[in-house]
């Protein structure tokens, strides 16, 4: 008898997908994998699939929660359980085929990259490449630790792993199930609303308008803390779905509503999610285009540094050319006192990183340190070009020369101190951010993390960074963003105006200027929201 221990496997064959029988699967096997291991014995399908909650009127092309104009009840293929394909026990060195999946237990393999890696036991998982899209992975390597349970998803398959004690673990139990539905779907853009279902048992990611706005909704169900993420170009929102608690978000020019949450098999919600293993649930969402609202005529501005209860025209002080206060060279290894700043041009030796073919050699890197009033310190890497520091009522521009032995430091006077903390808003409030105006404003709310409104100055033009608890928006400022609004937990923030100063223009890709820095001013409307 061979010294290699036999694979102990129990496999149930229920077909390649929901329409195929076991006989068809074995009569016409995958070109990559054959039928399940011939040593396996079939078992009956385990009972306990969740009862269907779907209405008979669910269209056939929406059985997995695909998008449509009208909302549906829970589709039947989401209410059903996953298809069990089989289970088996592997020992180090064993290989096992279950359906169109192949499992190989390697007692010692490399985990990580060429730069950072370690050796240890691992499970190589590979599925039939035809089961996934052209750009999706069809395999993975899973590190194995003793006495551990973990789920692994590859394509439409789920592999539930359980290891025994030992190093490497003496036994690896694997249970393989297959989703009835695809894990991802694309929603074509439309003028009408679109209703869809997210599910841990089906479509977990819906992507709306792939070539345009790229609005994406995803359900993350690992563990017992499920979350829904809503992302757009530069926008991210992270929320906990709860039965009976709808969420309504403004995302750019659309409204996203989490309408309904249904716990799945072995999952319940009692103020917190509880589950036997990973939480399993279904979420119905709705995407609606939002027609533009009435335009509010601006009034004359007052103080350029103070918020207003009304939309205003751009304060003229923010449109004037900046005043040059100093223009000084700085040699490598030297320091320069410049107003409230101490600027140093520093050389740092970086040690080698990694091992093997990907090892990076030691290198010398130069960077600029800017010290202002403590605790403010800025470290600037000039390898990508000119850099800016906006602090207090000053703006520094630092440029490297061609030799790399010297930098040029220019100091400009600003109109407003860069930072301000405002009291909590009780009504819609308008705030101007500008290259030489305010660049950072924070507003407290009910959450421990306040709302932050920031304008990052850059050689190619400013970047708007908005953030709050579990929500953020970060994207270069563009004129075509006017009218877009984003829900940031307790506030709705709308981009009302984008006004460049004379000598600055946008060419469709980036900001261009005849001066030392692109000067752009952005007016935001901030509206406090009631608790969901």
C-alpha positions as CSV (number, residue, x, y, z in Angstrom):
1,X,0.0,0.0,0.0
2,X,1.3,3.4,-0.9
3,X,2.7,5.5,2.0
4,X,0.6,8.4,0.8
5,X,-2.7,8.3,2.7
6,X,-5.9,8.0,0.7
7,X,-8.2,10.9,0.4
8,X,-11.4,10.4,2.4
9,X,-14.2,12.0,0.5
10,X,-17.9,12.1,0.5
11,X,-19.3,13.9,-2.6
12,X,-22.8,14.6,-3.8
13,X,-23.3,15.2,-7.5
14,X,-26.1,17.6,-8.3
15,X,-25.0,18.8,-11.7
16,X,-22.8,21.5,-13.2
17,X,-25.4,24.2,-12.7
18,X,-29.0,24.4,-11.7
19,X,-30.2,23.0,-15.0
20,X,-27.9,20.0,-15.4
21,X,-28.3,16.5,-14.0
22,X,-25.5,14.4,-12.5
23,X,-25.6,12.1,-15.5
24,X,-25.1,15.0,-18.0
25,X,-22.3,16.3,-15.9
26,X,-20.4,13.0,-16.0
27,X,-21.2,12.2,-19.6
28,X,-19.9,15.6,-20.8
29,X,-17.2,16.6,-18.2
30,X,-15.2,19.8,-18.2
31,X,-12.2,19.8,-20.5
32,X,-10.1,20.8,-17.4
33,X,-11.6,18.6,-14.7
34,X,-13.4,15.3,-14.9
35,X,-16.2,14.1,-12.6
36,X,-15.8,14.1,-8.9
37,X,-13.3,11.7,-7.4
38,X,-14.2,8.1,-8.3
39,X,-13.6,7.0,-4.8
40,X,-16.4,9.2,-3.5
41,X,-19.8,8.0,-2.5
42,X,-22.9,10.1,-3.3
43,X,-25.0,11.3,-0.5
44,X,-28.5,12.8,-0.4
45,X,-29.0,16.5,-0.5
46,X,-29.2,17.9,3.0
47,X,-32.6,19.2,4.0
48,X,-33.3,22.7,5.4
49,X,-33.3,25.0,2.4
50,X,-35.0,28.3,3.3
51,X,-38.7,28.4,2.1
52,X,-39.3,30.6,-0.9
53,X,-40.7,34.1,-0.1
54,X,-41.0,35.1,-3.7
55,X,-44.2,36.2,-5.3
56,X,-45.2,34.2,-8.4
57,X,-44.9,37.4,-10.5
58,X,-41.1,37.5,-10.3
59,X,-40.0,37.6,-14.0
60,X,-37.9,34.7,-15.2
61,X,-35.0,37.0,-16.1
62,X,-35.0,38.4,-12.5
63,X,-34.9,35.1,-10.5
64,X,-31.5,36.1,-9.0
65,X,-32.4,39.7,-8.1
66,X,-31.4,41.2,-11.4
67,X,-32.3,44.9,-11.9
68,X,-35.7,45.9,-13.3
69,X,-38.0,48.9,-13.3
70,X,-40.4,47.5,-10.7
71,X,-39.5,46.1,-7.2
72,X,-40.1,42.4,-6.6
73,X,-40.5,40.2,-3.6
74,X,-37.6,38.0,-2.7
75,X,-36.6,36.1,-5.9
76,X,-36.9,32.3,-5.7
77,X,-33.2,31.5,-6.5
78,X,-32.2,33.7,-3.5
79,X,-34.6,32.1,-1.1
80,X,-33.3,28.7,-2.1
81,X,-30.1,27.4,-0.5
82,X,-26.7,26.9,-2.3
83,X,-26.3,23.7,-4.3
84,X,-24.1,21.3,-2.2
85,X,-21.5,19.6,-4.4
86,X,-19.7,17.5,-1.8
87,X,-17.3,17.4,1.1
88,X,-14.0,15.6,1.8
89,X,-11.1,15.2,4.1
90,X,-7.6,15.9,2.8
91,X,-4.2,15.1,4.3
92,X,-0.9,16.8,3.4
93,X,0.0,15.9,-0.2
94,X,-3.6,14.9,-1.2
95,X,-5.5,16.1,-4.2
96,X,-9.2,15.9,-4.7
97,X,-11.6,16.8,-7.6
98,X,-15.2,17.7,-6.6
99,X,-17.3,18.6,-9.6
100,X,-15.5,21.2,-11.6
101,X,-13.2,22.1,-8.7
102,X,-9.7,20.8,-7.9
103,X,-8.2,20.9,-4.4
104,X,-4.5,20.2,-3.6
105,X,-3.2,20.2,0.0
106,X,0.5,21.4,0.0
107,X,2.3,20.9,3.3
108,X,4.8,23.6,2.5
109,X,4.4,26.4,-0.1
110,X,5.2,30.1,-0.5
111,X,2.6,32.7,0.6
112,X,3.0,36.3,-0.2
113,X,5.2,38.1,-2.9
114,X,8.8,38.0,-4.0
115,X,9.4,40.9,-1.6
116,X,7.6,39.7,1.4
117,X,6.8,36.0,1.8
118,X,6.8,33.1,4.1
119,X,6.4,29.3,3.8
120,X,3.7,27.2,5.3
121,X,0.9,24.8,4.6
122,X,-1.7,25.9,2.0
123,X,-4.6,24.7,-0.1
124,X,-4.4,25.3,-3.8
125,X,-8.0,25.8,-5.2
126,X,-8.7,25.8,-8.9
127,X,-12.1,25.8,-10.7
128,X,-13.0,25.3,-14.3
129,X,-11.9,28.6,-16.1
130,X,-15.2,28.5,-18.1
131,X,-17.1,29.1,-14.8
132,X,-15.9,32.7,-14.5
133,X,-15.6,35.8,-16.7
134,X,-12.6,36.6,-18.9
135,X,-10.9,38.8,-16.3
136,X,-12.0,37.0,-13.1
137,X,-9.7,34.7,-11.1
138,X,-10.3,31.0,-11.3
139,X,-8.1,29.9,-8.5
140,X,-6.4,30.9,-5.2
141,X,-3.9,29.7,-2.6
142,X,-5.3,29.7,1.0
143,X,-2.9,29.7,4.0
144,X,-3.8,27.1,6.5
145,X,-3.5,27.4,10.3
146,X,-4.3,24.7,12.8
147,X,-7.8,24.6,14.5
148,X,-9.3,27.2,12.2
149,X,-12.5,27.6,10.2
150,X,-12.7,29.8,7.1
151,X,-14.9,30.3,4.0
152,X,-13.3,30.9,0.6
153,X,-15.1,32.1,-2.5
154,X,-13.8,31.4,-6.0
155,X,-16.2,32.3,-8.8
156,X,-19.6,30.7,-8.1
157,X,-18.1,28.3,-5.6
158,X,-17.8,28.5,-1.8
159,X,-15.3,26.3,0.0
160,X,-15.8,25.9,3.8
161,X,-12.5,24.9,5.3
162,X,-11.9,23.3,8.7
163,X,-8.4,22.3,9.9
164,X,-7.4,20.0,12.7
165,X,-4.4,20.5,15.1
166,X,-0.8,20.1,13.9
167,X,1.7,21.9,11.8
168,X,0.8,21.3,9.1
169,X,-2.7,20.4,10.2
170,X,-3.2,16.7,10.0
171,X,-6.7,16.9,8.5
172,X,-8.4,19.4,6.3
173,X,-12.1,19.1,5.9
174,X,-13.6,20.9,2.8
175,X,-17.3,21.4,2.0
176,X,-18.0,22.7,-1.5
177,X,-21.2,24.4,-2.5
178,X,-22.2,26.4,-5.6
179,X,-24.3,29.5,-5.9
180,X,-27.4,29.2,-8.1
181,X,-26.8,32.8,-9.2
182,X,-23.8,34.8,-10.5
183,X,-21.9,36.9,-7.9
184,X,-21.9,40.1,-10.0
185,X,-24.2,41.8,-12.5
186,X,-24.1,44.9,-14.7
187,X,-27.1,47.3,-14.6
188,X,-27.5,49.3,-17.8
189,X,-28.1,53.1,-17.3
190,X,-31.7,54.2,-17.7
191,X,-33.9,57.3,-17.1
192,X,-36.3,55.1,-15.2
193,X,-35.7,53.8,-11.6
194,X,-34.0,50.4,-11.2
195,X,-34.8,48.0,-8.4
196,X,-32.5,45.1,-7.6
197,X,-31.6,42.6,-4.9
198,X,-28.2,42.1,-3.3
199,X,-27.7,38.8,-1.6
200,X,-25.1,36.7,0.1
201,X,-26.7,33.8,-1.7
202,X,-26.7,35.4,-5.1
203,X,-25.6,38.7,-6.8
204,X,-23.4,40.4,-4.3
205,X,-22.3,43.3,-6.5
206,X,-24.4,45.3,-9.0
207,X,-22.5,47.8,-11.1
208,X,-24.6,50.6,-12.7
209,X,-23.3,52.3,-15.9
210,X,-19.9,50.7,-16.3
211,X,-18.7,53.1,-19.0
212,X,-20.1,56.2,-17.3
213,X,-20.8,57.0,-13.7
214,X,-19.8,53.5,-12.5
215,X,-22.1,53.5,-9.4
216,X,-21.6,50.2,-7.6
217,X,-23.6,48.5,-4.8
218,X,-22.0,45.6,-3.0
219,X,-23.1,43.3,0.0
220,X,-20.3,42.1,2.3
221,X,-21.4,39.2,4.4
222,X,-18.3,37.7,6.0
223,X,-18.7,37.1,9.7
224,X,-21.7,38.4,11.6
225,X,-21.3,42.1,10.8
226,X,-22.7,42.4,7.2
227,X,-22.3,45.7,5.4
228,X,-23.5,47.3,2.2
229,X,-21.0,49.5,0.3
230,X,-22.1,52.2,-2.2
231,X,-19.3,53.5,-4.4
232,X,-19.0,56.0,-7.2
233,X,-16.1,57.8,-8.8
234,X,-14.4,59.0,-5.7
235,X,-17.3,58.3,-3.4
236,X,-17.6,55.6,-0.7
237,X,-20.4,54.9,1.8
238,X,-20.4,52.0,4.3
239,X,-23.6,51.1,6.2
240,X,-25.0,48.3,8.2
241,X,-28.3,46.9,6.7
242,X,-31.0,46.4,9.2
243,X,-34.5,45.0,8.8
244,X,-37.2,47.7,8.9
245,X,-34.6,50.5,8.7
246,X,-34.4,52.1,5.2
247,X,-31.4,54.2,4.1
248,X,-31.6,56.9,1.5
249,X,-28.4,58.3,0.0
250,X,-27.7,61.0,-2.6
251,X,-24.9,59.8,-4.8
252,X,-23.9,62.3,-7.5
253,X,-27.0,62.9,-9.6
254,X,-28.9,59.8,-8.3
255,X,-30.7,58.5,-5.2
256,X,-29.8,55.1,-3.8
257,X,-32.3,53.6,-1.3
258,X,-31.9,50.5,0.8
259,X,-35.6,49.5,0.9
260,X,-35.8,46.1,2.5
261,X,-33.6,43.7,4.4
262,X,-34.5,40.0,4.7
263,X,-32.4,37.6,7.0
264,X,-31.4,34.4,5.3
265,X,-30.9,30.8,6.6
266,X,-29.5,30.5,10.1
267,X,-29.3,34.3,10.4
268,X,-31.4,36.6,12.6
269,X,-31.3,40.2,13.7
270,X,-32.1,41.1,17.3
271,X,-30.6,44.6,17.5
272,X,-27.4,43.0,16.3
273,X,-26.8,40.4,13.6
274,X,-26.4,36.8,14.8
275,X,-25.7,33.8,12.7
276,X,-24.5,30.2,12.7
277,X,-21.3,31.0,10.7
278,X,-21.4,33.9,8.3
279,X,-24.5,36.1,8.2
280,X,-26.7,35.3,5.2
281,X,-29.2,38.0,4.1
282,X,-30.9,39.7,1.2
283,X,-31.1,43.4,0.5
284,X,-33.4,45.2,-1.9
285,X,-32.1,48.5,-3.3
286,X,-33.4,51.1,-5.7
287,X,-31.4,53.5,-7.9
288,X,-33.3,56.6,-9.2
289,X,-32.1,59.4,-11.4
290,X,-32.6,62.8,-9.9
291,X,-33.7,65.6,-12.1
292,X,-31.9,68.9,-11.5
293,X,-33.5,71.1,-8.9
294,X,-34.3,74.8,-9.2
295,X,-31.2,77.0,-9.3
296,X,-30.8,79.4,-6.4
297,X,-29.6,82.8,-7.4
298,X,-26.5,84.0,-5.5
299,X,-26.4,87.1,-3.4
300,X,-23.4,89.4,-2.9
301,X,-20.6,88.0,-0.7
302,X,-19.6,89.3,2.6
303,X,-16.6,87.9,4.5
304,X,-14.6,85.5,2.2
305,X,-13.6,83.4,5.2
306,X,-17.1,83.0,6.9
307,X,-19.9,80.6,6.0
308,X,-23.2,82.1,4.8
309,X,-26.8,81.1,5.1
310,X,-27.3,81.9,1.4
311,X,-25.5,81.1,-1.8
312,X,-23.1,83.9,-2.7
313,X,-21.0,84.9,-5.7
314,X,-17.3,84.3,-5.3
315,X,-15.7,86.8,-2.9
316,X,-13.4,89.0,-5.0
317,X,-10.6,88.7,-2.5
318,X,-10.3,85.0,-3.5
319,X,-9.9,85.9,-7.1
320,X,-7.0,88.3,-6.8
321,X,-3.4,87.3,-7.7
322,X,-1.5,86.0,-4.7
323,X,1.1,88.1,-3.0
324,X,4.7,86.8,-3.3
325,X,6.3,87.1,0.2
326,X,9.6,85.3,-0.4
327,X,11.6,83.5,-3.1
328,X,14.6,81.6,-1.8
329,X,16.9,78.7,-2.9
330,X,17.7,75.9,-0.5
331,X,20.6,73.5,-0.9
332,X,20.7,69.9,0.0
333,X,21.5,69.3,3.7
334,X,20.5,72.9,4.6
335,X,17.7,74.5,6.6
336,X,15.8,77.7,5.8
337,X,13.7,79.9,8.1
338,X,10.8,81.4,6.2
339,X,8.1,83.2,8.2
340,X,6.4,80.7,10.5
341,X,8.1,77.8,8.7
342,X,11.4,76.0,9.0
343,X,12.2,74.2,5.7
344,X,14.9,71.5,5.4
345,X,16.2,69.6,2.4
346,X,17.1,66.2,3.8
347,X,18.7,63.0,2.3
348,X,17.6,59.6,3.7
349,X,19.2,56.2,3.1
350,X,16.6,53.5,2.5
351,X,17.7,49.9,3.3
352,X,17.1,47.1,0.9
353,X,13.6,45.5,0.9
354,X,12.6,41.9,0.3
355,X,14.4,38.7,-0.7
356,X,14.9,36.8,-4.0
357,X,14.3,38.2,-7.5
358,X,12.0,40.9,-6.3
359,X,14.5,42.4,-3.9
360,X,14.9,46.1,-4.0
361,X,18.4,47.5,-3.5
362,X,19.3,50.2,-1.0
363,X,18.7,53.7,-2.3
364,X,19.1,57.3,-1.4
365,X,16.0,59.5,-1.4
366,X,15.8,63.3,-0.9
367,X,12.8,65.0,0.5
368,X,11.8,68.3,2.0
369,X,10.6,68.7,5.6
370,X,8.4,71.7,6.4
371,X,7.9,72.4,10.1
372,X,5.2,74.9,11.2
373,X,3.8,75.4,14.7
374,X,3.7,72.0,16.4
375,X,2.3,69.4,15.8
376,X,2.3,70.3,12.0
377,X,5.0,68.7,10.0
378,X,5.0,68.1,6.2
379,X,7.3,65.7,4.4
380,X,7.3,66.2,0.6
381,X,8.7,63.8,-2.0
382,X,9.7,65.9,-5.0
383,X,10.3,62.9,-7.4
384,X,6.9,63.6,-8.9
385,X,7.5,67.3,-9.3
386,X,6.5,70.5,-7.5
387,X,4.7,70.3,-4.2
388,X,2.6,72.7,-2.1
389,X,2.1,73.3,1.6
390,X,-1.0,75.3,2.7
391,X,-0.9,76.3,6.4
392,X,-2.2,79.3,8.3
393,X,-2.2,82.3,6.1
394,X,0.6,81.1,3.9
395,X,1.1,78.9,0.9
396,X,4.6,77.4,0.0
397,X,5.5,76.2,-3.4
398,X,8.7,74.0,-3.6
399,X,10.3,73.1,-6.9
400,X,13.3,70.8,-7.5
401,X,16.0,71.9,-9.9
402,X,17.4,69.6,-12.7
403,X,20.5,68.6,-10.7
404,X,18.5,67.6,-7.6
405,X,21.0,69.4,-5.3
406,X,18.9,72.5,-4.7
407,X,15.2,73.4,-4.4
408,X,13.4,76.7,-4.9
409,X,11.0,77.8,-2.1
410,X,8.4,80.4,-2.7
411,X,6.0,81.8,0.0
412,X,2.7,83.4,-0.9
413,X,0.2,85.2,1.4
414,X,-3.3,83.8,1.6
415,X,-6.6,85.6,2.2
416,X,-7.9,83.3,5.0
417,X,-6.3,81.0,7.6
418,X,-6.4,77.6,6.1
419,X,-8.4,75.8,8.9
420,X,-11.5,76.4,10.9
421,X,-13.8,74.4,13.1
422,X,-17.5,75.5,12.8
423,X,-20.3,74.9,15.2
424,X,-22.9,72.3,14.3
425,X,-25.2,73.3,11.4
426,X,-28.9,73.6,12.1
427,X,-29.8,74.7,8.6
428,X,-28.3,74.7,5.1
429,X,-25.0,76.5,5.1
430,X,-22.8,77.7,2.2
431,X,-19.0,77.4,2.6
432,X,-16.3,78.7,0.1
433,X,-13.1,76.7,-0.1
434,X,-10.3,78.2,-2.1
435,X,-6.6,77.9,-3.0
436,X,-5.9,81.0,-1.0
437,X,-9.1,80.9,1.2
438,X,-10.2,78.2,3.6
439,X,-8.8,74.8,2.7
440,X,-10.0,72.8,5.6
441,X,-13.3,73.1,7.5
442,X,-14.7,70.7,10.1
443,X,-18.3,70.5,11.3
444,X,-19.3,68.4,14.4
445,X,-22.4,66.2,14.4
446,X,-23.9,63.3,16.4
447,X,-21.1,60.9,15.4
448,X,-17.7,61.0,17.0
449,X,-16.1,61.7,13.6
450,X,-16.9,65.2,12.4
451,X,-17.7,66.2,8.8
452,X,-14.5,67.5,7.1
453,X,-14.4,69.6,4.0
454,X,-10.9,70.0,2.4
455,X,-9.4,71.4,-0.7
456,X,-6.0,69.9,-1.5
457,X,-3.7,72.2,-3.5
458,X,-1.7,70.6,-6.3
459,X,0.2,71.6,-9.4
460,X,-2.5,70.1,-11.7
461,X,-5.3,71.8,-9.7
462,X,-7.1,71.2,-6.4
463,X,-8.6,68.0,-5.1
464,X,-11.8,67.9,-3.1
465,X,-11.7,65.7,0.0
466,X,-14.9,65.3,1.9
467,X,-15.2,62.8,4.9
468,X,-17.3,61.7,7.8
469,X,-18.0,58.5,9.7
470,X,-18.1,55.6,7.2
471,X,-18.4,58.0,4.2
472,X,-16.0,59.9,2.0
473,X,-15.6,61.7,-1.4
474,X,-12.2,62.3,-2.9
475,X,-11.8,63.5,-6.5
476,X,-10.0,66.2,-8.5
477,X,-12.1,69.4,-8.8
478,X,-13.8,69.7,-12.2
479,X,-16.3,72.3,-13.6
480,X,-18.7,69.5,-14.6
481,X,-19.2,68.5,-10.9
482,X,-21.5,71.5,-10.3
483,X,-24.8,70.2,-9.0
484,X,-23.5,66.9,-7.7
485,X,-24.3,66.1,-4.1
486,X,-23.2,63.3,-1.7
487,X,-24.6,62.0,1.5
488,X,-21.9,61.9,4.2
489,X,-23.6,60.2,7.1
490,X,-25.2,63.2,8.9
491,X,-24.9,65.8,6.1
492,X,-25.7,66.3,2.5
493,X,-22.9,68.1,0.7
494,X,-23.5,69.7,-2.7
495,X,-21.0,71.2,-5.1
496,X,-22.7,74.5,-5.9
497,X,-19.9,76.5,-7.7
498,X,-16.5,75.9,-9.2
499,X,-14.9,79.2,-10.1
500,X,-11.3,79.6,-11.4
501,X,-9.4,82.9,-10.9
502,X,-8.3,84.9,-13.9
503,X,-5.3,83.1,-15.5
504,X,-6.6,79.6,-14.5
505,X,-8.7,77.4,-16.8
506,X,-9.7,73.8,-17.2
507,X,-8.7,72.1,-20.5
508,X,-11.0,69.1,-20.1
509,X,-8.4,67.0,-18.3
510,X,-6.6,69.3,-15.8
511,X,-6.3,72.8,-14.7
512,X,-3.8,75.1,-16.5
513,X,-2.5,78.4,-15.2
514,X,-0.1,81.2,-16.2
515,X,0.8,81.8,-12.5
516,X,2.6,79.9,-9.9
517,X,-0.4,77.8,-8.8
518,X,-3.8,77.1,-10.2
519,X,-6.3,79.2,-8.2
520,X,-9.7,77.6,-8.0
521,X,-12.6,78.3,-5.5
522,X,-15.4,75.9,-4.7
523,X,-18.6,76.7,-3.0
524,X,-20.3,73.8,-1.0
525,X,-23.8,73.7,0.3
526,X,-23.9,71.6,3.5
527,X,-27.4,70.5,4.8
528,X,-27.7,68.6,8.1
529,X,-29.8,65.4,7.9
530,X,-32.1,63.8,10.4
531,X,-31.1,60.4,11.8
532,X,-32.0,57.5,9.5
